Amino acid sequence: MNSISRAVPEVALQAIRKLITEQGFGAGAALPSQRDLALQLGVSRASLREALSSLSALGVVSIQPGKGVFVQSPVELPRGEAPGWPFAEQASPLDIFQLRYALEGFAAGLAATTLSTFDLDALEDNVAAMREQLRGGDFEAAAKLDFEFHRRILLASGNQAMLSILTASAEIFLESQKLPFIRAERAMETWQEHRKILRALARRASAAAQKAMQEHVRNAALRTGIAFIAPVAG
């Protein structure tokens, strides 16, 4: 699949966003049917559904089965930026989340086949500690535990090149892991997603671990207000 066809869901997402803004759809307004939207935007139903799913996760639309798609908050979506991001000259948050999606997803798949009992115990302790920090509202400490969780998986993967990328850009990676915690009401989702990754690693399920990690990185981006569509192999 070429880069143009892989980008179709992202194009659809931005087109729906533009439609909401330019045609004045207010909160509670119903969008055209998915069939009509797909025809209007010139995209497949599958690409449209993926775009709507991302917009739903961002809180822009509400998908109500059997009823339709309704605008929740007709706000402008950030274009891969985040308030107060200190590394703008090096890379945007979108760039970092996409890098993490590719790198850490692969690393988790590798780690599932290579990590030791000691590694699993350390990850379990980390996940338990994160839960306590989140319960106590210490998001700074939770972000550091988040960073350590991902670092341990990269280390367990045995790929020194990937670990070197993380080490050389540790400050940027850590900052990206702080961003999702701006949504305090959704902070526990990080812990839940880490538990899912850990379960896949404990089962030595490489494909499941890779998928769980990639879903986690995309969800973390969405909690920050950043949507990106992952390329699909084909």
C-alpha positions as CSV (number, residue, x, y, z in Angstrom):
1,M,0.0,0.0,0.0
2,N,1.5,3.3,-1.0
3,S,1.9,6.4,1.2
4,I,-1.1,8.2,-0.3
5,S,-3.6,5.3,0.4
6,R,-2.2,4.9,3.9
7,A,-2.9,8.6,4.6
8,V,-6.5,8.4,3.6
9,P,-8.0,8.0,7.2
10,E,-5.9,11.0,8.3
11,V,-7.2,13.1,5.3
12,A,-10.8,12.0,6.3
13,L,-10.2,13.1,9.9
14,Q,-9.1,16.5,8.9
15,A,-11.9,16.8,6.3
16,I,-14.5,16.0,8.9
17,R,-12.9,18.5,11.3
18,K,-13.1,21.2,8.5
19,L,-16.7,20.2,7.7
20,I,-17.7,20.7,11.3
21,T,-16.0,24.1,11.5
22,E,-17.0,25.6,8.1
23,Q,-20.6,24.4,8.1
24,G,-21.2,25.5,11.6
25,F,-22.2,22.2,13.2
26,G,-22.7,23.0,16.9
27,A,-22.6,20.7,19.9
28,G,-25.4,18.1,19.6
29,A,-25.8,18.5,15.8
30,A,-26.0,15.3,13.8
31,L,-23.5,14.9,11.0
32,P,-24.6,13.4,7.6
33,S,-24.9,9.6,7.6
34,Q,-21.6,7.6,7.3
35,R,-22.6,6.6,3.8
36,D,-23.2,10.2,2.7
37,L,-20.0,11.3,4.5
38,A,-18.0,8.7,2.7
39,L,-19.4,9.7,-0.6
40,Q,-19.0,13.5,0.1
41,L,-15.3,13.1,1.2
42,G,-14.5,10.5,-1.4
43,V,-13.2,7.9,1.0
44,S,-14.0,4.3,1.9
45,R,-16.3,3.4,4.7
46,A,-13.4,1.7,6.5
47,S,-11.3,4.9,6.3
48,L,-14.2,7.0,7.5
49,R,-14.9,4.7,10.5
50,E,-11.2,4.9,11.5
51,A,-11.3,8.7,11.3
52,L,-14.5,8.9,13.3
53,S,-13.1,6.6,15.9
54,S,-10.2,8.9,16.5
55,L,-12.5,12.0,16.6
56,S,-14.7,10.1,19.1
57,A,-11.6,9.4,21.3
58,L,-10.8,13.1,21.2
59,G,-14.3,14.0,22.3
60,V,-15.1,15.9,19.1
61,V,-17.9,13.6,18.1
62,S,-20.2,11.0,19.7
63,I,-20.9,7.8,17.7
64,Q,-24.4,6.4,18.7
65,P,-25.1,3.1,17.1
66,G,-28.4,3.1,15.3
67,K,-28.8,6.8,15.6
68,G,-25.8,8.5,14.0
69,V,-22.7,10.7,14.6
70,F,-23.2,13.8,16.7
71,V,-20.9,16.7,17.4
72,Q,-19.8,16.9,21.0
73,S,-17.3,19.7,20.9
74,P,-16.7,21.6,17.6
75,V,-13.2,22.7,18.7
76,E,-10.1,23.1,16.6
77,L,-7.8,20.1,16.9
78,P,-4.1,20.8,17.5
79,R,-1.9,20.0,14.6
80,G,0.6,17.8,16.4
81,E,1.5,20.5,19.0
82,A,1.0,20.8,22.7
83,P,1.0,23.9,25.0
84,G,4.3,24.5,26.6
85,W,6.2,21.9,24.5
86,P,9.8,22.7,25.1
87,F,11.3,20.8,22.2
88,A,9.5,22.5,19.3
89,E,12.8,23.1,17.4
90,Q,13.7,19.4,17.5
91,A,10.4,17.6,17.0
92,S,6.7,18.1,17.5
93,P,4.8,15.9,20.0
94,L,3.2,14.2,17.0
95,D,6.6,13.3,15.6
96,I,7.6,11.8,19.0
97,F,4.4,9.8,19.4
98,Q,4.7,8.4,15.8
99,L,8.4,7.5,16.5
100,R,7.3,5.8,19.8
101,Y,4.5,3.9,18.0
102,A,7.0,2.4,15.5
103,L,9.9,1.8,17.8
104,E,8.3,0.8,21.1
105,G,5.7,-1.4,19.4
106,F,8.4,-3.4,17.7
107,A,10.5,-3.5,21.0
108,A,7.5,-4.9,22.9
109,G,7.1,-7.7,20.4
110,L,10.8,-8.6,20.7
111,A,10.7,-8.3,24.5
112,A,7.9,-10.8,24.7
113,T,10.4,-13.5,23.5
114,T,13.5,-12.4,25.4
115,L,12.6,-10.8,28.8
116,S,13.6,-12.6,31.9
117,T,11.6,-13.4,35.1
118,F,13.5,-10.6,36.8
119,D,12.3,-8.2,34.0
120,L,8.7,-9.3,34.5
121,D,9.0,-8.8,38.3
122,A,10.4,-5.3,37.8
123,L,7.6,-4.4,35.4
124,E,5.0,-5.7,37.8
125,D,6.5,-3.6,40.6
126,N,6.5,-0.6,38.3
127,V,2.8,-1.0,37.3
128,A,1.8,-1.4,41.0
129,A,3.8,1.7,41.9
130,M,2.2,3.7,39.1
131,R,-1.2,2.8,40.4
132,E,-0.4,4.2,43.8
133,Q,1.1,7.4,42.4
134,L,-1.9,8.0,40.2
135,R,-4.3,7.4,43.1
136,G,-2.3,10.0,45.1
137,G,-2.5,12.5,42.2
138,D,1.3,12.6,41.8
139,F,1.4,12.8,38.0
140,E,5.1,13.8,37.9
141,A,6.1,10.6,39.7
142,A,3.7,8.6,37.5
143,A,5.3,10.0,34.3
144,K,8.7,8.9,35.6
145,L,7.4,5.4,36.2
146,D,5.9,5.5,32.8
147,F,9.2,6.4,31.3
148,E,10.9,3.6,33.3
149,F,8.3,1.0,32.2
150,H,9.0,1.8,28.5
151,R,12.8,1.9,29.1
152,R,12.8,-1.6,30.7
153,I,10.9,-3.0,27.7
154,L,13.4,-1.5,25.3
155,L,16.2,-2.9,27.4
156,A,14.6,-6.3,27.5
157,S,14.2,-6.3,23.8
158,G,18.0,-6.6,23.4
159,N,18.1,-4.0,20.6
160,Q,20.9,-1.7,21.6
161,A,20.2,0.7,18.7
162,M,16.6,1.4,19.9
163,L,17.8,1.8,23.5
164,S,20.4,4.3,22.4
165,I,17.7,6.4,20.7
166,L,15.7,6.5,23.9
167,T,18.8,7.3,26.0
168,A,20.0,10.1,23.7
169,S,16.5,11.6,23.6
170,A,15.5,10.8,27.2
171,E,14.2,14.3,28.0
172,I,12.0,14.4,24.9
173,F,10.6,11.0,25.6
174,L,9.9,11.8,29.2
175,E,8.2,15.0,28.3
176,S,5.9,13.2,25.9
177,Q,5.0,10.8,28.7
178,K,4.0,13.7,30.9
179,L,1.6,15.1,28.3
180,P,-1.3,12.6,28.6
181,F,-1.6,13.3,32.3
182,I,-3.0,16.8,31.6
183,R,-6.3,14.9,31.4
184,A,-6.4,14.0,35.1
185,E,-9.8,12.3,34.8
186,R,-8.2,9.8,32.3
187,A,-4.9,9.3,34.0
188,M,-5.7,5.7,35.2
189,E,-6.1,4.7,31.5
190,T,-2.3,4.7,31.3
191,W,-2.0,2.2,34.2
192,Q,-4.7,0.0,32.6
193,E,-2.9,0.0,29.3
194,H,0.4,-0.9,31.0
195,R,-1.3,-3.8,32.7
196,K,-2.5,-5.0,29.3
197,I,1.0,-4.8,27.8
198,L,2.3,-6.6,30.9
199,R,-0.2,-9.5,30.5
200,A,0.8,-10.0,26.9
201,L,4.5,-10.0,27.9
202,A,3.9,-12.5,30.7
203,R,2.2,-14.8,28.1
204,R,5.2,-14.4,25.8
205,A,2.7,-13.3,23.2
206,S,4.8,-11.3,20.8
207,A,2.0,-10.1,18.4
208,A,-0.3,-9.2,21.3
209,A,2.5,-7.3,23.1
210,Q,3.3,-5.3,20.0
211,K,-0.4,-4.5,19.4
212,A,-1.0,-3.5,23.0
213,M,2.0,-1.2,23.0
214,Q,1.0,0.5,19.8
215,E,-2.6,1.0,21.0
216,H,-1.2,2.5,24.2
217,V,1.0,5.0,22.4
218,R,-1.9,6.0,20.1
219,N,-4.2,6.4,23.1
220,A,-1.7,8.4,25.0
221,A,-1.5,10.8,22.0
222,L,-5.3,11.0,21.9
223,R,-5.4,11.9,25.6
224,T,-3.0,14.7,24.7
225,G,-5.3,15.9,22.0
226,I,-3.2,14.5,19.1
227,A,-4.6,12.1,16.6
228,F,-2.6,10.2,14.1
229,I,-3.5,7.3,11.7
230,A,-1.1,4.4,11.7
231,P,0.0,2.9,8.4
232,V,-1.6,-0.4,7.5
233,A,0.5,-3.1,5.9
234,G,-0.7,-4.4,2.6
